[in-house]
Each structure stands twice: as structure tokens, then as C-alpha cells.
């Protein structure tokens, strides 16, 4: 993931978290909360562990699946905090997960750029074929 | 075409001819017929919604429109998925369309709130998280659910951040899960068989499992965990094909953790699948591709969760398994009468009417069709994929589906057999498409093969719906009545709302199965039902026997909710308005079942339901 894209994803998560934790109308809050809970955590994690090699359809499956998995793990951890699972703690925790993954993805992207490699940990015939099919 | 490959390429990876694959991979992706089939699916859903509206308003209980609507949704999509022409993007669009359209069928049935028995167990857990901001609250109906807070965590996150109700957030979460499972099945089978066409047919086959339309679409932990399991199975296929990528290994580990914290049986199924596949690799495959490490991690995670968090699960599952085994033995030995096939028990709440002869014929036909196709597919697996232990394990799982049909004769084993179908059908979703694509290769020159395939799949799908849900409850039931600007809820729901308002949250009740769920959900109460302790007999018996009050006192059940409607003891049918006349007239418990408590304070009386306060003692 490029540094610029990492910044955009992290900023989007911050905006979604701030908006969702605030008392906005439900119609607005839903638009902000759905990406924060079901999209951004998985997307950022995927980028941090080499997801740029994936095809679109693989991303469509992995992004929400990993987001849900991260939500579950975050809930188990935040549950031990005295404040527990409030809207604010959810927003902060999920935004922090996205931010951490974005930092990892940006560092990884910088590393692969320096090495001159295409930033693919799971490269292979499958991945390249997926891309050619989906694009 | 495929036959010609046999002598020289017995283990050829593909089920389609090379030219077909080449054309497919190089062709630009288009949606093809997907927009048109989305329109036909919308027409089908319109018909289903009309049938639901008529049933809800009590103007007609006919299921004709419902069935026509289902066929209009399913058959055209199945026909297109069976055809050889569609490109990959079109197939992906169609499987997503099929999964979501059939999910909407369940949403149309319950447009105002959760009314499935399991939903009214999980939704109170989510409400408790929102109320207290912490996990792991005691659940009075199914104590094991409190130890698996995965679904409720995600739902609570979405609800607290969006302001949606648990119902609204739950619909979104389960909808995403539905999308995940159909796409993951497509990708899994496509990768294993190297055929997008087989991947598309696999989803159509999987939709024929008896729980796809209703049970797996409900707000319940398995509805989320199972899609995550299929994603993990797909991730494993990618892991072994991509030089053990860190990405796929990380995905499997993270998904395993989430599944372990979400649903017991699904976590056992995941660890078991990896373990059995690893054993297969130990004997027949390359150890580099073995999922032994994932199996070890899964088993360790399951064991740790069971020991540290969810020890109550053993007490919950063991009676189910022991009861099923005992029931099978009793049925075989003739001590108990066999159960009528394809008369669903409705999630454990007792039957509310079986399928008619037409329904049973369709269901039996579906079993026969799937059985024949399975045998054809097994032959192809043996020819082309016998060197792949993973494909062999899934094939064997598909065969177990037919063994479980035998369990359906035993009354207490029915639910076990029915519940296993959504897991085992993953095997059929691999083998049956292999058979159909093979037959498609042999009969490609004949016109109408796709239509014939669609017809066969539609019968299998209809058979699944027949076998899966209580016939009288497939359509929406009267839940609220709007009159002169006022909304009148059904009697049990009104009682629960009153209890929250006047008695407050956290009260302990003895109640019938349906009323207990409503009290947990809408009164934030702790309502005990069923036979452990034996609340059901206490509420139904015409006189107050000496043992009954001590049981209530011992369990601190201060409030007794006495309900004369026999329906309220059915956890699938007890949430709706009843019928005062006609063939569906409500059965009533004897008046003494209520009047025996008259010496205690009567704090609520709505005609059929009375709440007695036994006092603080």
C-alpha cells in the first residue's frame, strides 16, 4: 500500500469513527458505521499482509470476513477495559486497528519499493490469473 | 469431451475443456444476463411478499404464490449458472444475487422483528451487551450462547455506532454473512475444480440444503460462523496453491479465532475438517500442503475456549447427542415409532403440520436426484481428484448427507440430521457440480441441457425448502395489527412490554417457551422455560402439586406467567396472533392451569396470559 493510500484509509476510518461516535441522525451514522465495522478493518489488514496481489472477488470475500473476525477479537479485548463496549470505545478501538494496519501496510509498501519488488507475499500463478480475470 | 481425456489424463485437474477455459479467462468481464435475472428475481420476491402479506393479514394462507415466487427467483438463475456461456463476472453476480434474494425471502417473512426461536435467544444477548457494555451475560434459555459472543459482538458494534436497533443491525450482519457464504463457496469450488461454471452450480446446489432459506438466514451464531468457516476453507485452498502465503495463513488463523468465539459446532467442524484432511495428507499427499498446523491451532483454540470460557457447552451438547443416539436405537429396535419423513419439527418446538403428499414427493425426489448426481460425481472425483485429500474429505462429507436422512426417521435425531445438512452440503456442492459439468460435456450437443439441469436443481431446491421449515410457518404470521392509527402487538409481545414498563428489567419469570423468549428480549428479564427445571409441567398441570412451588422458589422465579394458549409452548409458533375459529383454531390449556395460582397476586391479565407474583419469599 502506498503511503498516500494508507493515509486516505486511516483518515476515512478516523472520520467514520468520529461521526459514528457522535450523536448524528441514524441515516448518517449507518453510512459511517457500516464501513468502520464491516469494511475498513479487513481492508487495512489485508493491505498490511500483502493483499495487493489479490483479485477483486477475493477481496470482496476477505475484506468483510476479516473485518468481522477483527471485530470479534476487538470485542474480546475491549471487554476487559473498565469502560467496556461503548460506542466511543468501539469507535476508538476499530479506528486504532485500522490505523495500526495502515502503518504496517505503508511500511511494507516502502520496504518492497526499496527492494524493487512488486510487494507480493503470496505471488504466484493463481494471483496473477485472478487479476487478469477480474480486470 | 471429458470422456476423451480419460485414458491419458486420469487425474486432469479441470472439468472443462481447455478451449472453454481459455475463452473464459481471456474474455472481458461483463454482467451478461445478471441485470435481467435481477429483474426476474425481483418479480419472484414480489410474489413472495404478496403471499406473506396475505398470510399476515389472515386473508389467505395459500402458499401457491410463495412457491411460484421461489421458483421464479431460483430457476432462471440456476439455468444461467448451468449454461456454459456466462463469463466469470456474470457467474459471480448471479451467485450473489441468488444468495441475497433468498435471504430477502426470510426478511419478508419477519419484517417487524425477530420471531425465530434462536433469534429470540441471541438478540437478548446483543441487547445485554448494549445495555451493560460487557460480554458474557447469563442466558435463561440457552446458557451456551452467552459463551459464544461473536455474532452479538459484531451486531452490538454496528448497533451502538449506527444507532440502529439490534434487529436492524442484525439484518445487515446476517446479510453480509449470506453474501460471504455464496461467494466463498463459488471461489472454493472454482479453485478445487478449476471451473467457474462448477463454482456457480455449487452455489445453486448448496441453496438446496434444507436450512438455506430460513434457518441459516436467521439471527443466530451459526448463521455467521458457517460463512466464516467456508471462507477459511477457501483460504486454505489458496494457501496451498500460493507457496504458503503469509496472507492466507494469517486469514485462516484470524478466522479460526473468530469462529471459535462465535459457534461451538462450527469451530469443531473447522478443526475436524483440517484434522481429517491432514490425516489424509499423511498417507496420500505432500506434507507441504498438509493443513496439520491449522488443525493443531484449531484444536488448541477450541480446547482452550472450552476450558476457559465455555465449559457449559458440554452440558448443552451432550444431552442432544445422547438423545439422538438413544432415539435412533429406540426407533431401530421398534420401541418408538419412526417419525414421518419431511414433516419438520420446526427447530425443536414441535410440529405445526407436516408436508402434504406433494411436498413429501418433491422432497423424496430431491433426495433421489442428489443421490444419483452424487454417484456420478464420485466417479469423477475418483478419476480426476483422488490425489487431493482435501477434495476426497469434502466428497465423503457429501456422502454423509445421505446417511443423515436415515436419522430423520428417529424423532430426537431429526434435529441433529437437519442441523448437519448445512455443513455436509458443502461436500455435495463440490461433487454434484462435477457430475453436472461432466454430463454437460457429454450432452453438450443436445439442446436444453441447461434448462434440464435447472429443472433438476429446482426440484432439489424445492425439496430442501419442504424438508427445512414447518409448512404452516413458511409465510409471515400476524404479528401486529394497525387500527385507527394505533399498532396493537400480539398478546405475548404486549405482555413483555408491560413487564418491562411496570416490573422493570432483571426480573425472574417462569413462562412458556415463547413467552420466556419474549420476556428475555423485550422485558430484559431472566425467564425460565422448558423442563430443566420443569417449568412446562408446572404451567400446564391443572392443580398445584406439592413439588411445584418449592421448585419455583428454589430457582428464585418470583413471577409466574401462565398462558392458556397451547401455542405459547411452541417456540416457533407462539409469537403471533392466534385463530378463534376454523381448522387453525387455537388449542387452549385447561382453565385450572391458570386458576390454580389464584391465591397469589394477579399483576397482569390480558385474557389468555396472566402474570402472578409469588412474592419476595
Interface residues (C-beta under 8 A of the other chain):
Chain A: X20 X21 X24 X25 X26 X29 X30 X32 X33 X34 X36 X37 X38 X45 X46 X49 X50 X51 X53 X54 X57 X58 X60 X61 X62 X64 X65 X66 X68 X69 X70 X71 X72 X73 X75 X76 X79 X83 X84 X85 X86 X87 X89 X90 X91 X94 X121 X122 X123 X124 X126 X127 X129 X132 X133 X134 X135
Chain B: X25 X26 X29 X88 X89 X92 X129 X132 X133 X134 X135 X136 X149 X150 X153 X154 X156 X157 X158 X160 X161 X162 X163 X164 X172 X173 X176 X177 X179 X180 X183 X184 X187 X191 X224 X227 X228 X231 X234 X235 X238 X241 X242 X243 X245 X246 X247 X248 X250 X251 X254 X255 X257 X258 X261 X262
